[in-house]
Amino acid sequence: MQLRTPARYAVGAVLAAMLTAPAMAADYDVRIRRDAWGVPHILGKTDADAAYGLGYAQAEDDFATLRQGTLAARGLLATEQGPSGVESDYMVHLLDVWGVIDRRYQKDLPAEVRAVLEAYAAGVNAYAAKHEAGGGVAPFTGPDLVAGMILSSPNFYGLDGVFRRTMAPAKKAGTASPIVAAELSLETPPTGSNGLAVGPARSADGATRLLVNSHQPFTGPFAWYEAVVESGQGWHVTGGFFPGSPFMLHGHNAHLGWANTVNNPDLADVYTLSINPADPDQYRLDGAWKTLEKRTVQIRVKQADGSLKPVEREVLRSVHGPAVRTDHGVFAVRYSGQDEVRQAQQYFALNKARSLAEWKKAMALQALPSINYVYADEKGNVGYVYNGKFPVRKEGVDWSGIVPGDRSDLIPKALVPFAKIPQLWNPKSGLVFNSNNTPFRASDPADDLKPAAYSKTLGVQANMTNRAWRVLETYGADPSITEAEFDAYKYDLAYSVESDAAKSAQAVAALDVGADAELAAAKALVTSWDRRTDVANRAAALSILTAIAIQGGAPPLTALKQSAAQIKSFYGRIDPQWGEANRIRRGVLDMPVDGGPDVFRAIYGRPGLDGRLAALAGDTYVMFVSWDKAGKLSSRSVHQFGAATLDRASPHYADQTPLFVGMRTKPVLFTEAQLAGHIRRDYRPGE
């Protein structure tokens, strides 16, 4: 048995070479201009120059998150976080993240993409060197950034959940598994995103409009960071970036834009392996025994006293993919994104696309394993793509369950080409949208994609969300949408009569509460609820809490009784104003906020010791993009906090929060002409 330590295995040969190579001083020609909101506008001579400036600027605003993400990508998170980081570190080994980097980083990624990645990392290093902030992680490298993409991108379609369910102990009769229990926790409500575009046929003024409205955590490695990036080589974008991403992930360039939402197709196949009774490391395939690849790795785990304790974990691999040994069998997982290193190439190609044809060519790279795209451009084109690396699976097999692992004909060897995956372009209605719902409800009913046109082996989701229902009831019910209406529908605060929340309220209305006066009052309050989440609403708190409990499996009577008691214990009454309970907190700010779970103005909160919900996810970075009928571009945006993600001393730590709470925006200063007169600081990295 070979024992691999993080230094030898987790980081891989490519990164090890970069970490041991002498640091080289680079001369990058770039300026950073901060506007009145602190948003960085990066202007570089080359693409690499611009990436260097972006890395430096983002390190100024959020270095701690960049550092944490690098630890995670290297499989070293547990060295700092302790036991809570073990699962992430194990996945780095199990998915062979650094083996993929070693095999493919130099070979599969074009030199110009690697130059951008490594320049961004050099910018972070320049900040770390100036502020002596490396913290045992610097130098940061291009492979670190790609490793983070390899590790995280499959989790957007739920790969982490697939492994947790597969590895969970066998359930006892009549009990829920730990995974199900966690998913139903009131503190981890489902989140989502909105993306929507209307073409000239749907706009009152002939404009094309795009809503970029991803729902993300307010802080951490997947919190949005706003920037404008421009180079002399034609890279000019603005929108949302993640910490450690040199590329705009959604927003717009000078010609086109897109919004992303999470989709949930079945992109991971779980195989049960038939193990040789005489050798636990062999499995049957096509009638012959094959040997599992096997190694033992050490994960160093920080202890309460600060010491590091090595924990050994077995890492297995079959021809299908990574494998795990459980108390109920050995299972292998084959998943979309497996052994893929080109995510950065596709992001960069999307950033640089100048037309719909170029954008589709970038999408056809099929390096990104999932995620919906809602598209719009200066020519009036609008479209929706249910993106995924869909394997070509054998027909007639139930791929939603566990598949026999002893047949090679059940191991997909090709992808469905991009042109054949679900997508809708320029429907007659002029409307496309997604709110984490089925792709078969993406426009007016007459324009919708038809399920019969796609193989069931794609595993396409069939669900609807409240937000999707509300799109149909707002944007979908208006054939001539003005700019003001486009904005107003985005900030919709209601639950549809089709929603789970409404059905939960109906279940409460049907209850027989007998002679219990307090329960009768609670029932009457929920029954009278107008299904809205404005801050003045006095029925929302009880109705929403009760609905979450019912959706989590509680009987309606129990949900109502416990929710009423909980609310009364904190507020002294069962009908506090929703804004008293629903808060956004940042620094010294503590403000009431409209919205709630799964409404279009989405706010997800966690209860604090005072019973109030502190917003931690949902609406974050919001962008409105429009091209008038002549093709002239303009955009507006707002961030839930501000440009200074972690710097409490900065004036931009929470300066956008009042705008965000007021459901207002600021102009995006995309061009040099728009930026003129608004620059508050102009400097080069290191100055």
SVG drawing of the C-alpha trace seen along z (x, -y; Angstrom):
<svg xmlns="http://www.w3.org/2000/svg" viewBox="-64 -65 78 81">
<polyline fill="none" stroke="black" stroke-width="0.4" points="0.0,0.0 1.3,-3.4 0.8,-6.3 0.5,-9.7 0.8,-12.9 -0.7,-16.2 2.7,-17.5 3.3,-14.7 -0.2,-13.9 -2.9,-16.5 -1.2,-19.4 0.3,-17.5 3.4,-17.9 2.5,-21.0 1.7,-23.0 4.7,-21.6 7.0,-22.8 5.4,-26.3 5.7,-26.4 9.4,-25.5 10.3,-27.6 12.0,-31.0 9.5,-33.9 9.9,-36.0 9.1,-39.7 6.6,-40.5 6.0,-43.8 2.3,-44.2 0.9,-47.3 -2.4,-47.9 -4.3,-50.6 -7.1,-50.1 -9.6,-52.9 -12.1,-52.8 -15.4,-54.6 -17.6,-56.3 -18.9,-52.9 -15.4,-51.4 -16.1,-49.2 -12.7,-48.4 -12.4,-49.3 -9.3,-47.4 -7.6,-48.7 -4.7,-46.6 -2.7,-46.7 -3.0,-42.9 -5.4,-40.3 -2.8,-39.1 -2.2,-42.7 -5.9,-43.1 -6.1,-39.8 -3.1,-40.8 -5.0,-44.0 -8.2,-42.1 -6.3,-39.6 -4.7,-42.5 -8.0,-44.4 -9.9,-41.4 -7.2,-40.6 -7.6,-44.1 -11.3,-43.5 -11.4,-39.8 -8.0,-38.3 -9.2,-36.0 -11.7,-34.2 -9.1,-33.9 -6.8,-32.2 -9.5,-29.9 -10.4,-28.9 -6.8,-28.0 -6.6,-25.9 -9.7,-24.0 -8.4,-23.6 -5.1,-22.1 -6.9,-19.7 -5.6,-21.5 -8.8,-23.0 -8.8,-20.8 -5.3,-22.1 -7.1,-25.4 -10.8,-24.6 -10.3,-21.3 -12.8,-18.4 -15.3,-20.6 -12.8,-20.6 -12.2,-16.9 -14.9,-16.2 -13.8,-18.8 -10.1,-17.7 -11.2,-14.1 -13.1,-15.1 -9.9,-16.7 -8.3,-13.3 -11.3,-11.2 -11.9,-13.3 -8.2,-13.2 -8.2,-17.0 -4.4,-17.4 -3.9,-14.3 -6.2,-15.9 -4.1,-19.1 -0.9,-17.2 -2.2,-15.4 -4.2,-18.2 -3.3,-21.7 -0.4,-22.2 -1.8,-20.0 -5.5,-21.0 -5.5,-24.7 -4.3,-27.2 -1.3,-29.3 -3.3,-32.5 -5.8,-31.1 -2.9,-29.9 -1.3,-33.3 -4.5,-35.0 -4.8,-32.5 -1.2,-32.9 -1.3,-36.7 -4.4,-36.8 -2.5,-34.7 0.5,-36.9 -1.7,-39.9 -2.9,-38.1 0.7,-37.3 1.7,-41.0 -0.9,-42.0 0.2,-39.2 3.8,-40.2 3.1,-43.9 0.9,-43.2 2.8,-40.1 -0.5,-38.3 0.4,-35.0 -0.4,-33.0 1.4,-29.8 -0.5,-29.7 1.4,-32.0 2.5,-31.9 -0.9,-31.5 -0.8,-29.8 -2.9,-29.4 -3.3,-25.6 -4.9,-26.6 -7.6,-28.5 -8.3,-25.6 -8.3,-23.1 -11.0,-25.2 -13.1,-25.0 -12.6,-21.2 -13.6,-20.7 -16.6,-23.0 -18.3,-23.1 -19.9,-19.6 -21.4,-20.5 -23.7,-23.0 -25.7,-20.1 -25.4,-18.3 -22.4,-15.9 -21.5,-16.5 -25.0,-15.3 -24.6,-12.2 -21.5,-11.2 -23.0,-11.9 -26.1,-9.8 -23.9,-7.0 -21.6,-7.0 -24.3,-7.3 -24.8,-4.4 -27.5,-2.0 -30.9,-3.3 -32.8,-1.5 -36.4,-0.7 -38.6,-3.7 -35.9,-6.3 -34.6,-9.1 -31.0,-9.1 -28.7,-11.8 -28.6,-13.4 -32.4,-13.7 -32.5,-15.2 -29.9,-17.8 -31.8,-18.7 -35.0,-19.3 -33.4,-21.6 -35.1,-24.9 -31.6,-26.5 -30.7,-25.3 -33.7,-26.3 -33.5,-25.7 -32.1,-28.6 -32.1,-29.4 -31.7,-32.0 -33.5,-34.0 -32.5,-34.7 -34.9,-36.4 -34.7,-38.1 -37.3,-39.9 -36.8,-40.7 -38.1,-43.6 -41.4,-41.7 -42.1,-41.8 -40.9,-45.3 -43.1,-48.4 -40.2,-50.4 -38.6,-47.7 -35.6,-47.2 -34.0,-44.0 -33.7,-43.5 -31.8,-41.0 -32.1,-40.3 -29.1,-38.8 -30.2,-37.6 -28.3,-34.7 -29.1,-33.8 -25.9,-33.1 -24.5,-33.2 -23.9,-36.8 -20.3,-35.9 -17.7,-33.2 -16.2,-31.5 -19.4,-31.7 -20.4,-35.3 -20.5,-37.7 -17.8,-40.4 -18.4,-43.2 -15.8,-44.5 -15.3,-46.1 -12.3,-44.6 -10.9,-45.9 -7.8,-45.1 -6.2,-46.3 -6.8,-42.8 -10.6,-43.1 -11.5,-41.7 -14.1,-44.1 -16.7,-42.7 -18.6,-43.6 -20.7,-41.6 -20.3,-39.0 -17.0,-37.3 -16.3,-34.7 -13.2,-35.0 -10.5,-33.2 -12.2,-33.6 -10.4,-35.8 -13.4,-35.6 -16.8,-37.3 -19.2,-34.5 -22.4,-36.3 -23.1,-39.9 -22.3,-41.5 -19.6,-42.6 -20.1,-45.3 -22.3,-43.2 -24.1,-40.5 -24.8,-39.2 -26.2,-36.3 -27.5,-35.2 -26.9,-31.9 -29.2,-29.8 -28.5,-26.4 -30.1,-23.4 -30.5,-19.9 -30.2,-17.3 -29.1,-13.8 -25.5,-14.1 -24.0,-11.5 -24.4,-7.7 -23.9,-5.5 -22.7,-1.9 -22.8,1.0 -19.6,3.0 -19.6,6.8 -16.7,7.5 -14.6,10.7 -15.3,12.8 -11.7,13.8 -10.3,10.3 -12.0,7.2 -10.0,5.0 -11.3,6.7 -14.6,6.1 -16.3,7.9 -16.5,6.2 -17.7,8.1 -17.2,11.5 -13.6,10.8 -12.1,9.5 -10.4,6.1 -8.4,4.5 -9.4,1.3 -6.8,-1.5 -6.2,-2.0 -4.2,-4.4 -4.3,-5.7 -4.0,-9.4 -3.4,-11.5 -5.6,-14.5 -4.0,-16.7 -6.7,-17.9 -6.3,-20.8 -7.1,-19.9 -8.4,-22.1 -4.9,-22.7 -3.7,-23.8 -1.8,-20.6 -2.3,-18.7 -3.5,-15.1 -3.2,-13.0 -6.3,-11.1 -6.0,-8.3 -8.6,-7.8 -8.9,-5.2 -9.2,-6.4 -10.4,-4.0 -11.0,-4.2 -12.6,-1.9 -12.9,-2.3 -16.2,-4.1 -14.6,-6.8 -14.0,-7.4 -15.3,-4.6 -16.2,-4.3 -16.5,-1.4 -19.5,-1.6 -21.2,0.7 -23.7,1.7 -21.4,2.2 -18.8,0.7 -20.0,-2.0 -18.4,-3.9 -19.6,-7.3 -19.2,-8.5 -20.1,-12.2 -20.1,-15.2 -17.0,-17.2 -14.9,-14.1 -11.3,-14.7 -12.2,-18.1 -9.8,-21.0 -11.1,-23.4 -13.6,-25.3 -11.4,-28.4 -11.1,-28.2 -14.9,-28.2 -15.4,-31.1 -12.8,-33.2 -14.3,-32.4 -17.7,-33.4 -16.3,-36.6 -14.7,-37.5 -17.7,-36.4 -18.8,-39.3 -21.9,-37.7 -24.5,-34.9 -22.5,-32.7 -19.3,-33.2 -21.1,-32.7 -22.6,-29.4 -19.2,-28.3 -17.9,-28.9 -20.8,-26.9 -20.0,-24.1 -16.7,-23.5 -18.8,-21.7 -16.3,-22.1 -18.9,-23.4 -20.8,-20.5 -24.1,-22.2 -25.9,-25.6 -28.7,-27.3 -27.9,-30.2 -30.3,-33.0 -28.9,-35.1 -29.6,-38.5 -27.6,-40.7 -27.5,-44.0 -29.2,-42.4 -32.3,-41.6 -31.6,-37.9 -32.8,-36.2 -32.3,-32.5 -32.2,-29.9 -29.9,-26.9 -30.3,-24.0 -26.6,-23.5 -25.1,-20.2 -22.4,-17.7 -25.1,-15.0 -23.7,-11.5 -25.0,-9.4 -26.6,-6.7 -28.1,-3.3 -31.8,-3.6 -34.2,-1.5 -32.2,-1.7 -33.3,-3.4 -30.4,-5.9 -32.0,-7.6 -31.2,-4.7 -28.1,-2.6 -26.8,-0.9 -25.0,2.5 -21.3,1.9 -20.4,5.2 -21.3,4.2 -19.1,1.9 -22.0,1.1 -23.5,-0.8 -20.5,-3.2 -21.2,-6.2 -18.4,-7.0 -19.7,-10.1 -21.5,-13.4 -24.8,-14.6 -23.5,-17.5 -24.3,-21.0 -26.8,-21.5 -28.9,-18.6 -29.3,-19.7 -32.5,-21.6 -32.4,-25.2 -34.8,-27.8 -33.9,-30.7 -35.9,-33.8 -39.4,-32.4 -42.3,-34.4 -43.4,-35.6 -40.0,-37.3 -39.7,-35.9 -37.2,-33.4 -36.6,-32.6 -35.4,-30.2 -35.9,-30.2 -34.4,-26.7 -37.4,-25.1 -37.9,-22.6 -36.6,-23.7 -40.0,-22.8 -41.5,-25.9 -39.2,-28.6 -41.5,-30.9 -45.1,-31.3 -46.8,-27.9 -46.9,-28.0 -43.2,-28.4 -42.1,-26.0 -39.8,-23.1 -41.5,-19.7 -40.4,-16.9 -41.1,-14.3 -38.2,-15.8 -35.6,-14.7 -34.5,-11.3 -35.5,-10.4 -31.8,-9.3 -30.9,-13.0 -32.5,-13.1 -34.1,-16.5 -35.8,-18.0 -39.6,-18.4 -40.1,-20.7 -41.6,-24.2 -40.7,-26.8 -42.8,-29.7 -40.5,-32.0 -41.2,-30.3 -45.0,-30.4 -44.6,-34.1 -42.7,-34.8 -45.7,-33.4 -48.1,-35.5 -46.1,-38.8 -43.7,-39.0 -45.6,-36.1 -49.0,-37.9 -47.7,-41.2 -47.3,-41.3 -45.8,-44.8 -43.3,-45.3 -42.0,-48.8 -38.6,-49.4 -40.5,-50.3 -42.5,-47.1 -39.5,-45.0 -38.0,-46.3 -41.2,-46.0 -41.7,-42.4 -38.2,-41.6 -39.0,-42.8 -42.2,-40.8 -42.9,-39.8 -45.7,-37.3 -46.3,-33.6 -48.3,-32.1 -51.5,-30.2 -49.7,-27.3 -46.8,-27.5 -46.0,-25.1 -46.4,-28.1 -50.0,-28.6 -50.8,-24.9 -49.4,-24.9 -51.7,-27.8 -54.6,-25.9 -53.7,-22.9 -53.8,-25.1 -57.1,-26.6 -58.6,-23.1 -57.5,-22.3 -60.0,-21.6 -58.4,-23.3 -61.3,-22.7 -61.9,-25.2 -58.2,-26.2 -58.5,-30.0 -54.7,-30.6 -54.6,-28.0 -57.8,-29.4 -56.2,-32.9 -53.1,-31.4 -55.2,-29.5 -57.2,-32.7 -53.9,-34.7 -52.5,-32.2 -55.8,-31.8 -56.0,-35.6 -52.5,-35.9 -52.3,-37.6 -49.2,-35.5 -47.0,-38.6 -43.7,-39.3 -43.6,-43.1 -42.0,-44.4 -45.4,-45.6 -47.1,-42.3 -48.3,-40.9 -49.3,-37.4 -46.0,-36.6 -43.9,-35.5 -46.3,-32.8 -47.3,-31.7 -43.8,-31.3 -42.5,-29.5 -45.5,-27.2 -45.1,-26.5 -41.4,-25.7 -42.2,-23.2 -45.0,-21.6 -42.7,-21.3 -40.1,-19.7 -42.5,-16.9 -44.3,-18.2 -48.1,-17.6 -50.0,-20.9 -51.4,-21.1 -48.0,-20.5 -46.3,-23.0 -48.9,-25.7 -48.8,-25.1 -45.0,-25.0 -44.5,-28.0 -47.0,-30.1 -45.3,-29.3 -41.9,-30.0 -42.9,-33.4 -44.8,-34.4 -41.8,-33.5 -39.7,-36.1 -42.1,-38.8 -44.8,-38.5 -47.4,-38.1 -48.0,-35.8 -48.3,-38.7 -45.1,-40.8 -44.5,-42.8 -42.4,-40.8 -39.8,-43.5 -39.4,-43.0 -38.4,-39.4 -36.7,-39.6 -33.5,-41.6 -30.3,-42.3 -27.3,-42.9 -24.0,-44.3 -21.6,-46.1 -23.7,-48.7 -26.6,-48.3 -29.6,-46.3 -32.5,-46.9 -35.8,-45.3 -35.9,-43.8 -38.8,-42.7 -38.8,-39.3 -38.6,-35.7 -37.8,-32.1 -38.5,-31.3 -40.1,-34.7 -38.7,-36.6 -37.1,-39.0 -35.5,-36.1 -34.2,-36.4 -33.1,-33.4 -32.3,-34.0 -31.0,-32.1 -32.6,-32.8 -30.4,-34.4 -30.6,-34.3 -33.2,-37.1 -35.4,-35.0 -34.9,-37.4 -33.9,-36.1 -30.5,-37.5 -30.3,-37.3 -27.5,-35.2 -28.4,-34.2 -30.7,-34.9 -30.8,-38.1 -27.2,-39.3 -25.7,-41.0 -28.5,-42.1 -28.0,-43.5 -30.4,-45.0 -29.0,-45.1 -30.7,-46.7 -30.1,-47.4 -32.5,-50.0 -34.0,-49.4 -30.9,-51.0 -28.6,-48.6 -27.3,-51.1 -26.2,-49.4 -26.8,-50.5 -26.9,-48.6 -27.6,-49.1 -26.6,-47.0 -26.6,-46.7 -24.7,-44.5 -26.2,-43.5 -23.2,-44.9 -20.5,-46.7 -17.2,-46.3 -15.2,-45.8 -16.3,-42.2 -14.4,-41.8 -12.9,-45.2 -15.0,-46.6 -13.0,-49.8 -13.8,-50.5 -16.6,-53.0 -17.6,-50.4 -18.2,-47.6 -22.0,-48.3 -22.6,-51.4 -24.8,-49.6 -27.0,-47.9 -29.5,-50.8 -29.9,-50.7 -30.3,-47.0 -32.9,-47.1 -34.8,-49.9 -34.8,-47.7 -32.9,-50.4 -29.8,-50.3 -26.8,-52.3 -25.6,-52.8 -22.8,-50.5 -20.0,-52.7 -18.9,-50.3 -17.1,-52.6 -14.3,-55.1 -16.8,-57.9 -19.2,-56.7 -16.4,-56.4 -15.0,-59.9 -15.7,-62.2 -16.5,-59.3 -13.0,-58.1 -12.1,-58.3 -8.8,-56.5 -6.5,-55.8 -3.4,-53.6 -1.2,-50.7 -1.0,-47.5 1.5,-47.9 1.3,-51.7"/>
</svg>
